[in-house]
């Protein structure tokens, strides 16, 4: 016990349970990412920042809380603003959880043709929007191959059978089949072969564009 206390006294910034310390872990990941991107070894970066390789290794693993002076030295050695080392900690992390059978029912362009849309989650960051839908086509649904919007779309068949059109091509989709395509070309169900039809649709587009 005395030996352990002595080691901690020599390293006043050493952390207990470092894996649970989000700030130090985030800083460590950023330092490591910048170092690797610049193809520097731990020894090389430590020398430039005037740190010991052992101390730099602990910082990268989130096992110590570096002082502001140390962070400034690392940022200078990496040629990045010191604020970038806090980037992962400051960015918001979103999650969307939807229980079975739930989700937000929305009206979209295909709703009037009997297509049922259930939004399974929605996360927007500064660059892209991602929208996962569960789409159901029943006896009252009509073919509607007129969707057209920015971004990309991924379909995964769950139930039934449909002939799906994308631009000038058609695809027969059965459970387990998938289709990934540029969504700026006209697309949609061309023939409802076996009802009911259910498939997942994942739409990804820049925030400046609009999904349809």
Helices and strands as residue ranges (DSSP letters): H 2-10, G 18-20, H 22-37, H 42-49, H 53-60, H 68-78, G 82-86, H 87-90, E 104-106, G 111-113, E 115-124, E 128-137, E 152-166, E 169-174, E 178-182, E 187-206
